[in-house]
């Protein structure tokens, strides 16, 4: 493979927040949300420069360990070669470690920026290859699929490679309840049971199948379709405030689920339904649209 030719001009990438699982669709379903991080990357003569503003600005590393940089490097390797240096500027709006896909956003931003900095980058690393690479870095494909493609996605693995189908959601007005506390996906996976009863597995299969029509036009089915017996009980048990909020919402017939592994709670509200009264002082309530564009390369200004 010939060494890639790099563009001199910087590339700006906008990536959406995502909410995975959506109740019963464990490691498969995800929804892109209208809340975005922006990343600007330029090929430099040498070295590495990183600037971070917004969410995570006080905590994220300014080294090669930064997830955007790691993803840039992985994508450049896949394309065929590394630039001499990089300048990276991140404007973060997606809450970190809250179950809204901040790591998926960083990974997808790095991959899309890398191919945007290479002449012919989209041919050398198409969307299928970008998804496979992003899923390898993230460890699972649900969030990265929705972040890359936008809308509603269903992800799976085939012959060892991540694949995804994009669907057009309808009738959704997502609301997220974001707590001040954090939790990592690694922690959320450690509490999951190794086995589940057959009856619970059967319920989840039916609910996951029902979730597709519910999310694509049959909003009246959302409450039934978002029932989960696979992962939410175990995860909520180690997040008492999240468990309490989730319980109150569902007790009133509201289709609420853990966003990813939590601790954020996602409500798939209909129309202008106001659920903010359920939040206490320790929750930030955000009413978000569905992002339909996914990862997007934008003009540098505007």
C-alpha positions as CSV (number, residue, x, y, z in Angstrom):
1,X,0.0,0.0,0.0
2,X,1.4,3.4,-1.0
3,X,1.9,6.0,1.7
4,X,-1.2,8.3,1.8
5,X,-1.1,11.9,0.7
6,X,-2.2,14.2,3.5
7,X,-4.3,17.4,3.1
8,X,-2.8,20.6,4.3
9,X,-6.1,22.1,5.4
10,X,-7.7,21.1,8.7
11,X,-10.8,18.9,9.0
12,X,-13.7,19.6,11.3
13,X,-15.9,16.7,12.3
14,X,-19.2,16.8,14.3
15,X,-20.3,13.6,16.1
16,X,-23.6,12.9,18.0
17,X,-24.2,11.5,21.4
18,X,-25.8,8.1,21.4
19,X,-28.0,6.0,23.6
20,X,-27.5,2.3,23.4
21,X,-29.6,-0.8,24.2
22,X,-32.9,1.2,24.5
23,X,-34.2,-1.4,27.0
24,X,-34.1,-4.9,25.6
25,X,-31.8,-4.4,22.6
26,X,-28.6,-5.2,24.5
27,X,-25.4,-4.5,22.5
28,X,-27.6,-4.2,19.4
29,X,-29.8,-1.1,19.3
30,X,-28.7,2.5,19.5
31,X,-30.2,5.9,18.8
32,X,-28.2,9.0,17.8
33,X,-29.1,12.2,19.7
34,X,-29.0,15.8,18.8
35,X,-26.1,16.7,21.1
36,X,-22.7,16.9,19.6
37,X,-18.9,17.1,20.0
38,X,-16.8,18.9,17.5
39,X,-13.2,18.0,16.7
40,X,-10.8,19.9,14.4
41,X,-7.7,18.1,13.3
42,X,-4.7,19.4,11.2
43,X,-1.6,17.6,10.0
44,X,1.4,19.4,11.5
45,X,5.1,19.3,10.7
46,X,5.9,17.4,13.9
47,X,4.7,16.5,17.4
48,X,1.3,16.3,19.0
49,X,-0.8,19.3,20.2
50,X,-4.2,18.7,22.0
51,X,-6.7,21.3,23.2
52,X,-9.9,20.3,25.0
53,X,-12.7,22.6,26.0
54,X,-16.1,21.7,27.6
55,X,-17.0,18.3,29.0
56,X,-13.9,16.5,30.3
57,X,-11.6,19.4,29.9
58,X,-10.1,19.0,33.4
59,X,-9.8,15.2,33.2
60,X,-8.9,14.1,29.6
61,X,-5.2,13.5,28.8
62,X,-3.3,15.8,26.4
63,X,-1.1,12.9,25.2
64,X,-1.2,10.0,22.7
65,X,-3.6,8.3,25.2
66,X,-6.4,10.7,24.3
67,X,-9.1,8.5,22.6
68,X,-9.4,10.8,19.6
69,X,-5.7,10.6,19.0
70,X,-5.6,6.8,19.5
71,X,-8.4,6.5,16.9
72,X,-6.7,8.9,14.5
73,X,-3.6,6.8,14.7
74,X,-5.5,3.5,14.2
75,X,-7.3,4.9,11.2
76,X,-4.0,6.2,9.7
77,X,-2.5,2.8,10.1
78,X,-5.5,1.2,8.4
79,X,-5.2,3.8,5.5
80,X,-1.5,3.2,5.1
81,X,0.7,5.6,7.1
82,X,1.1,8.2,9.8
83,X,1.5,12.0,9.4
84,X,4.5,13.7,10.9
85,X,2.5,15.6,13.5
86,X,-1.0,16.4,14.6
87,X,-2.9,19.3,16.0
88,X,-6.2,18.3,17.7
89,X,-8.9,20.7,19.1
90,X,-11.9,19.2,20.9
91,X,-15.1,21.0,21.8
92,X,-17.0,18.6,24.0
93,X,-20.7,18.8,24.8
94,X,-21.5,15.2,25.4
95,X,-21.4,14.3,29.2
96,X,-18.5,12.0,30.0
97,X,-19.0,8.6,31.5
98,X,-22.8,9.0,31.8
99,X,-24.1,6.4,29.2
100,X,-24.4,8.9,26.3
101,X,-21.6,7.5,24.1
102,X,-18.8,9.9,24.7
103,X,-16.2,7.3,24.0
104,X,-17.9,6.3,20.8
105,X,-18.1,9.9,19.7
106,X,-14.3,10.3,20.3
107,X,-13.5,7.1,18.4
108,X,-15.7,7.9,15.4
109,X,-14.5,11.5,15.3
110,X,-10.9,10.4,15.1
111,X,-11.6,7.8,12.4
112,X,-13.7,10.2,10.3
113,X,-11.2,13.0,10.7
114,X,-8.3,10.7,9.7
115,X,-9.9,9.7,6.5
116,X,-10.9,13.3,5.8
117,X,-7.2,14.3,6.1
118,X,-6.1,11.8,3.4
119,X,-6.7,12.3,-0.3
120,X,-9.1,9.6,-1.3
121,X,-9.6,8.7,2.3
122,X,-13.2,7.6,2.0
123,X,-12.3,5.1,-0.7
124,X,-9.4,3.8,1.3
125,X,-11.5,3.5,4.5
126,X,-15.2,3.3,3.6
127,X,-18.1,3.3,6.1
128,X,-18.0,-0.5,6.5
129,X,-14.3,-0.5,7.3
130,X,-14.7,2.6,9.5
131,X,-17.5,0.8,11.5
132,X,-15.4,-2.4,11.9
133,X,-12.4,-0.3,13.1
134,X,-14.5,1.7,15.5
135,X,-16.2,-1.4,17.0
136,X,-12.7,-3.0,17.5
137,X,-11.5,0.0,19.5
138,X,-14.8,0.4,21.4
139,X,-15.2,-3.3,22.1
140,X,-18.9,-3.4,20.8
141,X,-20.6,-1.8,17.8
142,X,-23.9,-0.4,19.1
143,X,-22.9,3.2,20.0
144,X,-20.3,3.6,17.2
145,X,-22.8,2.4,14.6
146,X,-25.4,5.1,15.6
147,X,-22.7,7.7,16.0
148,X,-21.3,7.0,12.5
149,X,-24.7,6.6,10.7
150,X,-27.1,8.6,12.7
151,X,-30.8,7.8,13.3
152,X,-31.6,4.4,14.8
153,X,-29.2,1.5,14.2
154,X,-29.2,-2.2,14.7
155,X,-25.7,-3.6,15.0
156,X,-24.4,-7.2,14.9
157,X,-21.2,-9.2,14.1
158,X,-20.8,-11.3,11.0
159,X,-17.7,-13.4,10.3
160,X,-16.0,-11.4,13.1
161,X,-16.8,-8.0,11.7
162,X,-19.2,-5.4,12.9
163,X,-22.1,-4.6,10.7
164,X,-25.1,-2.2,11.1
165,X,-28.5,-1.5,9.6
166,X,-29.8,2.1,9.8
167,X,-33.5,2.6,10.3
168,X,-35.5,5.8,10.3
169,X,-37.0,6.5,13.7
170,X,-40.4,8.2,13.9
171,X,-42.6,9.7,16.6
172,X,-39.8,10.1,19.2
173,X,-39.0,13.0,21.4
174,X,-36.1,11.7,23.5
175,X,-35.5,13.2,27.0
176,X,-32.4,12.4,29.0
177,X,-32.0,12.7,32.8
178,X,-28.3,13.2,33.3
179,X,-27.0,12.8,36.9
180,X,-23.9,14.4,38.4
181,X,-22.4,11.0,39.2
182,X,-20.4,9.0,36.6
183,X,-20.2,5.3,35.7
184,X,-18.1,3.5,33.2
185,X,-19.2,0.8,30.7
186,X,-16.6,-1.5,32.3
187,X,-18.2,-1.1,35.7
188,X,-21.6,-1.6,34.1
189,X,-20.6,-4.9,32.5
190,X,-19.0,-6.3,35.6
191,X,-22.4,-6.5,37.4
192,X,-24.1,-8.4,34.6
193,X,-25.1,-12.0,35.3
194,X,-23.3,-14.8,33.3
195,X,-26.6,-16.5,32.7
196,X,-30.3,-15.5,32.6
197,X,-33.4,-17.6,33.0
198,X,-34.9,-18.9,29.8
199,X,-38.2,-17.1,30.6
200,X,-36.4,-13.8,30.9
201,X,-34.5,-14.4,27.6
202,X,-37.8,-15.2,25.9
203,X,-39.3,-11.9,27.1
204,X,-36.3,-10.0,25.8
205,X,-36.4,-11.6,22.4
206,X,-40.1,-10.6,22.0
207,X,-39.6,-7.1,23.3
208,X,-36.5,-6.5,21.1
209,X,-38.5,-7.5,18.1
210,X,-41.4,-5.2,19.2
211,X,-38.9,-2.4,19.6
212,X,-38.4,-2.0,15.9
213,X,-42.0,-1.1,14.9
214,X,-42.3,0.9,18.2
215,X,-39.3,3.1,17.3
216,X,-40.3,3.5,13.6
217,X,-43.8,4.7,13.9
218,X,-45.8,2.8,16.5
219,X,-45.1,5.0,19.5
220,X,-48.1,3.4,21.3
221,X,-46.0,0.3,21.6
222,X,-43.0,2.0,23.3
223,X,-43.8,1.2,26.9
224,X,-44.2,-2.6,26.3
225,X,-41.3,-2.7,23.8
226,X,-38.8,-1.1,26.3
227,X,-39.3,-3.8,29.0
228,X,-36.0,-5.5,29.8
229,X,-35.0,-8.5,31.9
230,X,-31.5,-9.0,30.7
231,X,-29.3,-6.2,32.0
232,X,-31.1,-3.2,33.5
233,X,-32.0,-4.8,36.8
234,X,-28.5,-5.7,37.6
235,X,-27.1,-2.4,36.5
236,X,-29.7,-0.3,38.3
237,X,-29.1,-2.2,41.5
238,X,-25.7,-0.5,41.8
239,X,-27.1,3.0,40.9
240,X,-29.8,3.6,43.5
241,X,-30.8,7.1,42.3
242,X,-31.1,5.8,38.7
243,X,-33.1,2.8,39.8
244,X,-35.5,5.0,41.8
245,X,-36.0,7.4,38.9
246,X,-36.4,4.6,36.4
247,X,-38.9,2.9,38.7
248,X,-41.1,6.0,39.2
249,X,-41.2,6.7,35.4
250,X,-42.2,3.2,34.5
251,X,-44.7,2.9,37.3
252,X,-46.5,5.7,35.6
253,X,-46.4,4.0,32.2
254,X,-43.6,6.2,30.8
255,X,-41.2,4.3,28.4
256,X,-38.0,5.0,30.3
257,X,-34.8,3.0,30.0
258,X,-31.2,3.1,31.1
259,X,-29.1,5.0,28.5
260,X,-26.4,2.5,27.7
261,X,-25.0,1.2,31.0
262,X,-26.2,4.3,32.9
263,X,-26.4,6.2,35.0
264,X,-28.3,8.5,32.6
265,X,-32.0,7.6,32.1
266,X,-33.6,8.0,28.6
267,X,-37.3,8.6,28.2
268,X,-38.7,8.0,24.7
269,X,-41.4,10.5,25.2
270,X,-44.2,11.2,22.6
271,X,-44.5,14.6,21.1
272,X,-44.3,17.4,23.7
273,X,-44.9,15.3,26.8
274,X,-43.3,16.9,29.8
275,X,-41.5,14.5,32.1
276,X,-39.2,17.0,33.8
277,X,-41.2,17.0,37.0
278,X,-39.8,13.6,37.8
279,X,-36.2,15.0,38.1
280,X,-34.8,16.1,41.4
281,X,-32.1,18.8,41.9
282,X,-29.3,16.3,41.1
283,X,-30.5,15.6,37.5
284,X,-30.0,17.7,34.4
285,X,-33.0,17.3,32.1
286,X,-32.2,17.6,28.3
287,X,-34.9,17.4,25.7
288,X,-33.1,16.2,22.5
289,X,-34.0,15.5,19.0
290,X,-32.8,12.5,17.0
291,X,-29.7,13.2,15.0
292,X,-30.2,11.9,11.5
293,X,-26.9,12.8,9.9
294,X,-24.4,10.9,12.1
295,X,-20.7,11.8,11.9
296,X,-20.4,14.8,9.6
297,X,-17.5,16.7,8.1
298,X,-18.3,20.4,8.3
299,X,-16.8,23.6,7.0
300,X,-14.2,24.9,9.4
301,X,-16.2,28.0,10.2
302,X,-20.0,28.2,10.8
